[in-house]
Amino acid sequence: MDKAPDDVSNIHNRFSLTLINPSTHYFSLFVSLGVAVITTLAIYFGYFYSSIEDFWFRIPLVVTVLFLTQLLDTRFTKKHEYSKSLHSSLFGNMLWTATVLVGIAGCLILSKEVMPFFIAFGVFLFASFRIGIYTTTLGVNLKKAWAICFVQPIAMYLVLIPQEMWVEQIFDTNVLFYGISFMAIASVWSFMTDRAGRPGMYSTHKTIQAYLASQGNDHTEAEEIMEQRSSGTKVSTSQIKLTTDKGNNEFRMVLPEIHPGPYHPVGGSNIPYLIYKNLASSAMVMHSISDHALNLPSKNEVENYLKTLENSTIKEEGMQCTEPVTVQINKSRVIGLLFGKNPLLFLSLSPHGMEDIPNYMKIEIETYAKNRNYAKPLIVDCHNAMGPEISDEDGQDMLKAAKSCLDTLITKESYPIEFGYANSEKMDVWTEDLGMGGLGIVCLKINDKKYFLGWADANNMENGVREKIIEYFEKRGSTLLEICTSDTHFAQVKVRNRNGYYQLGLITEAEKLAKWFMDIAENAEKNTASAKFEILENIAEVKVMGQGIYEDYSKALDNALKITKFFLIGSVGFFLSSFFL
């Protein structure tokens, strides 16, 4: 039986609704002008049976009035955003055009005379749409929305329709009945959807507006809303610090308990890169076993967290490490190394993929390690293939593999460590599916054998890319143990797909990535030198978003969509009844 989607997955699935919005305001501008021309042609050819000579001059008039009212509309919106004014204008005009065309088609199908009723009716539908869009996304209250909803449609109507027909059509009894009814329906819908998330979310509309503002890099409102709901907690950050004997080279593998997110550019969405830069760009910031409940809600909390990293405690130090151990059980793979009494485990299902590893697996692995007299295990969620939440079967296989790996590491002999590290900072590797931290490789020389670990500041990997890169290394006589991603929620560009991000390998070909990684690995290998390790631990007091906020957001979205579907079905039925006047 399939599992019900969790709240975060449910919210993420709703992200595709934002893709309805055009990608640029230029698109909305030119298409809306084109739609206005189609409306004009449809009205005069379909309703008035005119020749082009009789009305051609109205086309530039309609287009000019539309353009001017689009500019005027920006004065009424909360933040005077021209792009949103254009987007709303486009959809409003499309609704009017659809009403006019459906009116013609419906009358022809029913063998009735084409009724001018649908022209004026379309004006009211246009105004009704503006009530809905202004209150939900543009931050206008219901009273003000009623006051301004007719500005654009009535202005276009007055230059489109002959003056002697203005009053006759607009004040037709049937037009007024249906038109005012739809405006009332839009108002009730707006009122109900705004309250769809109560009591957990006071205003669904304000949350939507804050999200849309954040997509324009104005993250203040979104962070304020999230921070109000966040609560203080203690989070740990573990590090393996490698330092050469001479002290001239240093590298850190960081496992923060916090999770990147919630989404770009809000809160800790880019925190892997910020940690990376905070550690002099000589680090790999791994994805630990954590979920979105551990998101930092604001830039202030990110700064507070980064400051605490300076105060880490040394839990253990040494100069030896075991060779890596790999355990594969069905799809599940665990690779482990032992630094003193501290096991470092890499968990992956690649090439099959999964979502974030659930917390129960972390607890069970830590309990098992404690019973084997290990210190705290450092567990990395490799996050290197796309997939759903891990199944019970794969989860049990992964736990068995992790336990088997821990049992084997106890028996392994330790050897002196040598390491070398290099990254892509001086290389031209900019690509849309890679974050600001780029790529990194650490070379570990243990018992005269060299092992490489790869890292990418990216949000997951395209399935199978890891295997292609590892195969590339194997053909050249090198052992690349694993490639991990940071799960950054930073995006180089505005991404318009269902996921909201480009996973590594979706844009950049695997062979190109493999060559980049190989170049970095060769540089890391050149820098290899004897080293010591330190296990660092830090406990920070920060505000995290928690699970409740996602439950409330998910509930609000579900309720709002249910209300919308109900109103949409009812409105379509009510609209169709107008054909039988």
C-alpha positions as CSV (number, residue, x, y, z in Angstrom):
1,M,0.0,0.0,0.0
2,D,1.4,3.4,-0.9
3,K,2.2,5.8,1.9
4,A,0.3,9.1,2.1
5,P,2.5,12.0,1.2
6,D,4.0,13.9,4.2
7,D,3.2,17.6,4.7
8,V,6.5,18.8,3.0
9,S,5.9,16.5,0.0
10,N,2.3,17.7,-0.3
11,I,3.4,21.4,-0.2
12,H,6.1,20.6,-2.7
13,N,3.6,18.9,-5.1
14,R,1.5,22.1,-5.0
15,F,4.6,24.0,-6.2
16,S,3.6,23.2,-9.8
17,L,0.6,25.6,-9.4
18,T,3.1,28.5,-9.4
19,L,4.3,27.5,-12.9
20,I,1.0,28.7,-14.3
21,N,2.4,32.2,-13.9
22,P,4.2,33.4,-17.1
23,S,8.0,33.4,-16.9
24,T,8.4,37.1,-17.7
25,H,6.3,40.2,-17.7
26,Y,7.2,40.8,-21.4
27,F,5.4,37.6,-22.2
28,S,2.3,38.8,-20.3
29,L,2.5,42.2,-21.9
30,F,2.6,41.1,-25.6
31,V,0.3,38.1,-25.2
32,S,-2.3,40.3,-23.4
33,L,-2.2,42.8,-26.2
34,G,-2.6,40.0,-28.7
35,V,-5.5,38.6,-26.8
36,A,-7.2,42.0,-26.8
37,V,-6.9,42.1,-30.6
38,I,-8.5,38.6,-30.7
39,T,-11.4,39.8,-28.5
40,T,-12.0,42.8,-30.8
41,L,-12.0,40.6,-33.9
42,A,-14.3,38.0,-32.3
43,I,-16.8,40.6,-31.2
44,Y,-17.1,42.4,-34.5
45,F,-17.0,39.3,-36.7
46,G,-19.0,37.0,-34.4
47,Y,-21.6,39.4,-32.9
48,F,-21.9,42.4,-35.1
49,Y,-21.0,40.8,-38.5
50,S,-19.0,43.9,-39.4
51,S,-16.3,44.3,-42.1
52,I,-12.8,45.2,-41.1
53,E,-13.3,48.7,-42.5
54,D,-16.0,49.4,-40.0
55,F,-14.0,48.8,-36.8
56,W,-10.3,48.6,-37.6
57,F,-9.6,51.9,-35.8
58,R,-10.9,50.3,-32.5
59,I,-8.0,47.8,-32.4
60,P,-5.3,50.4,-31.7
61,L,-7.7,52.1,-29.2
62,V,-8.3,48.9,-27.3
63,V,-4.6,48.0,-27.3
64,T,-3.7,51.5,-26.1
65,V,-6.3,51.6,-23.3
66,L,-5.2,48.1,-22.2
67,F,-1.5,49.2,-22.0
68,L,-2.4,52.4,-20.0
69,T,-4.7,50.6,-17.6
70,Q,-2.0,48.0,-17.0
71,L,0.3,50.9,-15.9
72,L,-2.5,52.4,-13.8
73,D,-3.2,49.0,-12.1
74,T,0.3,49.1,-10.5
75,R,-0.8,52.1,-8.4
76,F,-3.5,49.9,-6.7
77,T,-1.4,46.9,-5.8
78,K,0.4,46.5,-2.5
79,K,3.9,46.9,-3.8
80,H,3.2,48.6,-7.1
81,E,4.6,45.6,-9.1
82,Y,4.2,46.0,-12.8
83,S,4.9,42.4,-13.6
84,K,2.0,41.1,-11.4
85,S,-0.3,43.7,-12.9
86,L,0.6,42.4,-16.4
87,H,0.2,38.7,-15.3
88,S,-3.3,39.4,-13.8
89,S,-4.2,41.4,-16.9
90,L,-3.3,38.6,-19.2
91,F,-5.5,36.0,-17.4
92,G,-8.4,38.5,-17.1
93,N,-8.3,39.3,-20.8
94,M,-8.1,35.6,-21.6
95,L,-11.2,35.0,-19.5
96,W,-13.1,37.7,-21.4
97,T,-11.9,36.3,-24.8
98,A,-13.0,32.8,-23.7
99,T,-16.4,34.1,-22.7
100,V,-16.9,35.8,-26.0
101,L,-15.8,32.7,-28.0
102,V,-17.7,30.2,-25.9
103,G,-20.8,32.5,-26.3
104,I,-20.5,32.3,-30.1
105,A,-19.9,28.5,-30.1
106,G,-22.7,27.8,-27.6
107,C,-25.2,29.7,-29.6
108,L,-24.3,28.1,-32.8
109,I,-24.5,24.6,-31.2
110,L,-27.9,25.4,-29.8
111,S,-29.0,26.9,-33.2
112,K,-29.7,30.2,-31.4
113,E,-29.0,33.8,-32.6
114,V,-25.6,34.9,-31.2
115,M,-26.4,37.1,-28.1
116,P,-24.4,40.3,-27.4
117,F,-25.2,39.3,-23.8
118,F,-21.8,37.5,-23.6
119,I,-19.8,40.6,-24.4
120,A,-21.0,42.5,-21.4
121,F,-21.2,39.3,-19.3
122,G,-17.4,38.9,-20.1
123,V,-16.8,42.3,-18.7
124,F,-18.3,41.2,-15.3
125,L,-16.4,37.9,-15.4
126,F,-13.2,39.9,-16.0
127,A,-14.0,42.1,-13.0
128,S,-14.8,39.1,-10.9
129,F,-11.4,37.5,-11.7
130,R,-9.8,40.8,-10.7
131,I,-11.5,40.6,-7.3
132,G,-10.0,37.1,-6.8
133,I,-6.5,37.9,-8.0
134,Y,-6.2,41.2,-6.3
135,T,-7.2,39.8,-2.9
136,T,-5.2,36.6,-3.1
137,T,-1.9,37.6,-4.7
138,L,-1.7,41.4,-4.9
139,G,-2.4,42.3,-1.3
140,V,-5.6,44.3,-1.8
141,N,-8.5,44.1,0.6
142,L,-11.9,43.1,-0.5
143,K,-13.4,46.6,-0.4
144,K,-10.6,48.1,-2.4
145,A,-10.8,45.2,-4.9
146,W,-14.5,45.9,-5.5
147,A,-13.7,49.6,-6.0
148,I,-11.0,49.0,-8.7
149,C,-12.1,45.7,-10.3
150,F,-13.9,47.4,-13.2
151,V,-11.1,49.9,-14.1
152,Q,-9.5,47.8,-16.9
153,P,-12.4,45.9,-18.3
154,I,-14.8,48.8,-18.4
155,A,-12.2,51.1,-20.0
156,M,-11.6,48.5,-22.7
157,Y,-15.3,48.0,-23.2
158,L,-16.0,51.7,-23.7
159,V,-13.6,52.0,-26.6
160,L,-14.5,48.6,-28.0
161,I,-18.3,48.9,-28.2
162,P,-20.2,51.6,-30.1
163,Q,-21.3,54.4,-27.7
164,E,-25.0,53.9,-28.5
165,M,-24.8,50.3,-27.1
166,W,-23.1,51.1,-23.8
167,V,-26.1,51.4,-21.6
168,E,-28.2,48.9,-23.4
169,Q,-25.7,46.1,-22.9
170,I,-24.2,46.8,-19.5
171,F,-27.6,47.4,-17.8
172,D,-29.3,44.5,-19.4
173,T,-31.2,42.7,-16.6
174,N,-29.7,39.3,-17.4
175,V,-26.2,40.7,-17.6
176,L,-26.6,42.4,-14.2
177,F,-28.0,39.3,-12.6
178,Y,-25.3,37.0,-13.8
179,G,-22.5,39.6,-13.6
180,I,-23.2,40.7,-10.0
181,S,-23.7,37.0,-9.0
182,F,-20.3,36.1,-10.3
183,M,-18.7,39.1,-8.5
184,A,-20.4,37.9,-5.3
185,I,-19.1,34.4,-5.9
186,A,-15.6,35.7,-6.3
187,S,-15.9,37.7,-3.0
188,V,-17.2,34.7,-1.1
189,W,-14.5,32.5,-2.6
190,S,-11.8,35.0,-1.6
191,F,-13.2,35.3,2.0
192,M,-13.3,31.5,2.5
193,T,-9.9,30.7,1.0
194,D,-8.2,33.4,3.1
195,R,-9.5,31.5,6.2
196,A,-8.8,28.0,4.8
197,G,-5.8,27.5,7.1
198,R,-7.3,28.7,10.4
199,P,-6.6,28.4,13.3
200,G,-3.0,27.4,12.5
201,M,-2.6,29.9,9.6
202,Y,-4.4,33.2,10.2
203,S,-4.3,34.4,6.6
204,T,-3.7,32.1,3.6
205,H,-3.6,35.0,1.3
206,K,-0.8,36.8,3.2
207,T,1.2,33.7,3.2
208,I,0.8,33.3,-0.6
209,Q,1.7,37.0,-1.0
210,A,4.9,36.5,1.1
211,Y,5.9,33.5,-0.9
212,L,5.4,35.4,-4.2
213,A,7.4,38.4,-2.9
214,S,10.2,36.0,-1.9
215,Q,10.4,34.8,-5.5
216,G,11.3,38.4,-6.4
217,N,14.1,38.2,-3.7
218,D,12.1,40.1,-1.2
219,H,12.2,37.5,1.6
220,T,11.4,39.8,4.6
221,E,7.7,39.0,4.9
222,A,8.2,35.2,4.4
223,E,10.9,35.1,7.0
224,E,8.8,37.1,9.5
225,I,5.9,34.7,9.1
226,M,8.1,31.7,9.5
227,E,10.1,33.1,12.4
228,Q,6.9,33.8,14.3
229,R,6.0,30.2,14.2
230,S,9.5,28.8,14.9
231,S,10.7,27.6,18.3
232,G,14.1,27.4,19.9
233,T,15.9,24.1,20.1
234,K,19.5,22.7,20.4
235,V,21.1,21.4,17.3
236,S,24.5,19.6,17.0
237,T,27.1,20.0,14.3
238,S,29.8,17.3,13.9
239,Q,33.0,17.8,12.0
240,I,36.0,15.7,11.0
241,K,38.9,18.0,10.8
242,L,42.0,16.9,9.0
243,T,45.3,18.9,9.4
244,T,48.7,18.2,7.8
245,D,51.6,17.6,10.1
246,K,53.1,21.0,9.2
247,G,49.7,22.7,9.8
248,N,49.7,24.4,6.4
249,N,46.7,22.5,5.0
250,E,43.3,21.9,6.7
251,F,40.1,20.3,5.6
252,R,36.7,19.7,7.3
253,M,33.9,17.4,6.6
254,V,30.8,19.0,8.2
255,L,27.6,17.3,9.3
256,P,25.1,19.9,10.4
257,E,22.0,18.7,12.1
258,I,20.1,21.6,10.5
259,H,18.5,21.1,7.1
260,P,19.0,23.3,4.0
261,G,15.8,25.2,3.2
262,P,13.0,25.9,3.3
263,Y,13.4,27.3,-0.3
264,H,15.5,29.8,-2.1
265,P,16.1,32.6,-1.1
266,V,14.5,32.2,2.4
267,G,16.2,31.3,5.6
268,G,18.9,28.7,5.5
269,S,18.3,27.7,1.8
270,N,22.0,28.4,1.0
271,I,23.5,27.4,4.3
272,P,25.9,24.6,2.9
273,Y,27.7,27.3,0.9
274,L,27.7,29.8,3.8
275,I,29.3,27.1,6.1
276,Y,31.7,26.2,3.3
277,K,32.8,29.9,3.0
278,N,32.9,30.3,6.7
279,L,35.5,27.4,6.8
280,A,37.8,29.1,4.2
281,S,36.4,27.1,1.3
282,S,38.1,24.0,2.5
283,A,35.2,21.8,3.5
284,M,32.5,19.5,2.4
285,V,29.1,20.2,4.0
286,M,27.3,17.0,3.9
287,H,23.6,16.2,4.2
288,S,23.1,14.6,7.7
289,I,20.0,12.7,8.6
290,S,17.6,15.6,9.1
291,D,14.4,17.0,7.5
292,H,12.7,20.3,6.9
293,A,11.5,20.5,10.5
294,L,15.1,21.6,11.2
295,N,15.1,24.5,8.7
296,L,16.4,27.9,9.9
297,P,13.6,30.3,9.2
298,S,15.5,33.6,8.6
299,K,18.8,35.1,7.8
300,N,19.2,36.3,11.4
301,E,19.1,32.7,12.6
302,V,21.6,31.6,9.9
303,E,24.0,34.3,11.2
304,N,23.5,33.2,14.8
305,Y,24.2,29.6,13.8
306,L,27.3,30.4,11.8
307,K,28.8,32.3,14.8
308,T,28.4,29.2,17.0
309,L,30.6,27.1,14.8
310,E,33.7,28.9,16.1
311,N,33.1,27.3,19.5
312,S,33.4,23.6,18.7
313,T,34.7,21.0,21.2
314,I,37.4,18.4,20.4
315,K,35.9,15.0,21.2
316,E,38.7,12.9,19.9
317,E,41.9,13.2,17.9
318,G,44.3,10.8,16.3
319,M,46.4,10.0,13.3
320,Q,45.0,6.7,12.1
321,C,42.0,5.5,10.2
322,T,40.8,2.2,8.7
323,E,40.5,1.4,5.0
324,P,36.9,1.9,3.8
325,V,34.3,-0.9,4.1
326,T,31.5,-1.3,1.6
327,V,28.3,-3.3,2.3
328,Q,25.6,-3.6,-0.3
329,I,22.3,-5.3,0.5
330,N,19.9,-5.3,-2.5
331,K,19.5,-1.6,-3.4
332,S,21.0,-0.2,-0.2
333,R,24.7,0.6,0.1
334,V,26.7,1.7,3.1
335,I,30.4,2.8,3.0
336,G,32.2,3.2,6.3
337,L,35.5,4.4,7.7
338,L,36.6,4.4,11.3
339,F,38.5,7.4,12.8
340,G,39.5,6.3,16.3
341,K,36.2,5.3,17.9
342,N,34.1,7.4,15.5
343,P,32.6,5.6,12.5
344,L,31.9,7.7,9.4
345,L,29.0,6.1,7.4
346,F,27.8,7.0,3.9
347,L,24.2,5.8,3.1
348,S,22.8,5.7,-0.4
349,L,20.3,3.9,-2.6
350,S,21.9,5.3,-5.8
351,P,21.1,4.7,-8.7
352,H,17.5,4.1,-7.4
353,G,17.2,7.2,-5.2
354,M,15.1,8.3,-2.2
355,E,14.0,11.3,-0.3
356,D,15.7,12.4,3.0
357,I,16.5,9.4,5.2
358,P,14.0,9.3,8.1
359,N,15.1,10.1,11.7
360,Y,14.2,6.6,13.0
361,M,17.1,5.1,11.0
362,K,19.5,7.5,12.6
363,I,18.3,6.6,16.1
364,E,18.6,2.9,15.4
365,I,22.1,3.2,13.9
366,E,23.3,5.4,16.8
367,T,21.9,2.9,19.4
368,Y,23.5,0.0,17.6
369,A,26.9,1.8,17.5
370,K,26.7,2.7,21.2
371,N,26.1,-1.0,22.1
372,R,29.3,-1.8,20.1
373,N,31.2,0.7,22.2
374,Y,31.6,3.2,19.4
375,A,31.6,6.9,20.0
376,K,28.9,8.9,18.2
377,P,28.7,7.7,14.5
378,L,28.8,10.4,11.8
379,I,26.1,9.5,9.4
380,V,25.9,11.0,5.9
381,D,22.8,10.9,3.7
382,C,24.6,10.9,0.3
383,H,21.5,12.4,-1.4
384,N,22.8,11.4,-4.7
385,A,19.8,10.0,-6.6
386,M,16.2,11.2,-7.0
387,G,13.3,9.1,-5.5
388,P,10.4,8.9,-3.2
389,E,10.4,8.4,0.6
390,I,12.4,5.3,1.3
391,S,10.3,2.1,1.5
392,D,10.1,-0.1,4.5
393,E,11.9,-2.9,2.7
394,D,14.8,-0.6,1.5
395,G,15.0,1.0,4.9
396,Q,15.4,-2.4,6.6
397,D,18.1,-3.3,4.1
398,M,19.9,-0.1,4.7
399,L,19.8,-0.6,8.5
400,K,21.2,-4.1,8.0
401,A,24.0,-2.8,5.8
402,A,24.8,-0.1,8.3
403,K,25.0,-2.6,11.2
404,S,27.0,-5.0,9.1
405,C,29.4,-2.2,8.2
406,L,29.8,-1.2,11.9
407,D,30.5,-4.9,12.8
408,T,33.2,-5.1,10.1
409,L,34.9,-1.9,11.0
410,I,35.6,-3.2,14.5
411,T,37.8,-5.9,13.0
412,K,39.7,-3.6,10.7
413,E,43.2,-2.5,11.4
414,S,43.9,1.3,11.4
415,Y,46.7,3.0,9.5
416,P,48.3,6.5,9.4
417,I,46.3,9.0,7.4
418,E,47.4,11.1,4.5
419,F,45.0,13.5,2.8
420,G,44.8,16.1,0.0
421,Y,41.9,18.3,-0.8
422,A,41.0,20.4,-3.9
423,N,37.9,22.2,-5.2
424,S,36.6,23.9,-8.3
425,E,37.0,27.5,-7.1
426,K,39.7,28.3,-9.7
427,M,37.9,26.3,-12.5
428,D,35.2,27.5,-14.9
429,V,32.5,25.1,-13.7
430,W,29.4,27.4,-13.5
431,T,26.3,25.5,-14.4
432,E,22.6,25.9,-13.6
433,D,22.4,22.6,-11.7
434,L,25.2,23.4,-9.3
435,G,25.3,25.7,-6.2
436,M,27.8,28.4,-5.2
437,G,30.1,25.9,-3.4
438,G,30.9,24.1,-6.7
439,L,32.7,20.7,-6.5
440,G,35.2,19.2,-4.2
441,I,37.3,16.1,-3.8
442,V,39.2,14.8,-0.8
443,C,41.9,12.2,-1.4
444,L,42.6,9.8,1.6
445,K,45.8,7.7,1.4
446,I,45.4,4.8,3.8
447,N,47.8,1.7,3.8
448,D,49.4,3.0,0.6
449,K,46.1,3.0,-1.2
450,K,44.3,6.2,-2.4
451,Y,40.6,6.7,-2.1
452,F,38.6,9.7,-3.3
453,L,35.4,11.2,-1.9
454,G,33.5,13.6,-4.1
455,W,31.1,16.4,-3.1
456,A,28.9,18.8,-5.0
457,D,27.0,21.8,-3.6
458,A,23.8,20.7,-5.4
459,N,20.3,19.6,-4.6
460,N,20.5,15.9,-5.2
461,M,21.7,14.1,-8.4
462,E,20.1,12.8,-11.5
463,N,19.8,9.0,-11.2
464,G,22.7,7.1,-12.6
465,V,25.1,10.1,-12.8
466,R,27.0,8.9,-9.7
467,E,27.6,5.5,-11.4
468,K,28.9,7.1,-14.6
469,I,31.3,9.3,-12.8
470,I,32.6,6.4,-10.7
471,E,33.0,4.3,-13.8
472,Y,35.0,7.1,-15.4
473,F,37.4,7.0,-12.4
474,E,37.7,3.2,-12.5
475,K,38.7,3.3,-16.2
476,R,41.6,5.5,-15.1
477,G,42.7,3.4,-12.2
478,S,41.2,5.5,-9.4
479,T,38.8,4.6,-6.7
480,L,36.0,7.1,-6.1
481,L,34.2,5.8,-3.1
482,E,31.2,8.0,-3.2
483,I,29.8,11.3,-4.4
484,C,27.6,13.3,-2.0
485,T,25.5,16.4,-2.5
486,S,24.8,19.1,0.1
487,D,21.1,19.3,-0.7
488,T,21.4,23.1,-1.1
489,H,18.1,24.9,-1.8
490,F,19.9,27.7,-3.6
491,A,19.2,28.1,-7.3
492,Q,21.5,29.8,-9.8
493,V,18.5,30.7,-12.0
494,K,14.8,30.8,-11.5
495,V,13.7,27.2,-12.1
496,R,10.4,26.5,-13.7
497,N,9.8,22.8,-13.3
498,R,7.8,20.6,-10.9
499,N,10.7,20.1,-8.5
500,G,11.6,23.8,-8.3
501,Y,15.3,22.9,-8.8
502,Y,17.7,21.3,-11.2
503,Q,19.4,18.2,-9.7
504,L,23.1,17.8,-10.6
505,G,23.4,16.0,-14.0
506,L,20.0,17.2,-15.3
507,I,21.6,20.1,-17.1
508,T,25.3,19.2,-17.1
509,E,26.2,15.9,-18.9
510,A,27.7,13.2,-16.7
511,E,30.9,12.9,-18.8
512,K,31.5,16.7,-18.3
513,L,31.0,16.3,-14.5
514,A,33.3,13.3,-14.5
515,K,36.1,15.3,-16.2
516,W,35.7,18.1,-13.7
517,F,35.8,15.7,-10.8
518,M,38.9,14.0,-12.3
519,D,40.8,17.3,-12.7
520,I,40.0,18.2,-9.1
521,A,41.0,14.7,-7.9
522,E,44.4,15.0,-9.6
523,N,45.0,18.3,-7.8
524,A,43.9,16.8,-4.5
525,E,46.3,13.9,-5.0
526,K,49.2,16.2,-5.6
527,N,48.6,17.9,-2.2
528,T,48.5,14.6,-0.3
529,A,50.5,14.8,3.0
530,S,50.5,13.1,6.4
531,A,47.8,14.3,8.7
532,K,46.0,14.0,12.0
533,F,42.3,14.1,12.6
534,E,40.1,15.8,15.2
535,I,36.4,15.0,15.8
536,L,34.7,18.3,16.6
537,E,31.3,18.7,18.2
538,N,29.2,21.9,18.5
539,I,25.8,22.5,20.2
540,A,23.9,25.6,19.1
541,E,20.7,27.2,20.4
542,V,18.7,28.2,17.3
543,K,15.1,28.7,16.1
544,V,13.9,26.0,13.7
545,M,10.7,25.8,11.8
546,G,9.4,22.6,13.3
547,Q,6.9,20.2,11.8
548,G,3.7,22.1,12.9
549,I,4.2,24.9,10.4
550,Y,4.3,22.5,7.5
551,E,1.2,20.7,8.8
552,D,-0.6,24.1,8.8
553,Y,0.6,25.1,5.4
554,S,-0.3,21.7,3.9
555,K,-3.8,21.9,5.5
556,A,-4.4,25.5,4.3
557,L,-3.4,24.6,0.7
558,D,-5.6,21.4,0.7
559,N,-8.6,23.3,2.1
560,A,-8.1,26.2,-0.3
561,L,-7.9,23.9,-3.3
562,K,-11.1,22.0,-2.2
563,I,-12.9,25.3,-1.8
564,T,-11.7,26.4,-5.3
565,K,-12.7,23.1,-6.9
566,F,-16.2,23.4,-5.4
567,F,-16.6,27.0,-6.6
568,L,-15.2,26.2,-10.0
569,I,-17.6,23.4,-10.7
570,G,-20.5,25.5,-9.4
571,S,-19.4,28.5,-11.5
572,V,-19.1,26.5,-14.7
573,G,-22.6,25.1,-14.2
574,F,-24.0,28.6,-13.5
575,F,-22.3,29.9,-16.6
576,L,-23.8,27.2,-18.8
577,S,-27.2,28.1,-17.6
578,S,-26.9,31.5,-19.3
579,F,-27.3,29.8,-22.7
580,F,-30.9,29.0,-21.9
581,L,-32.0,32.5,-21.3
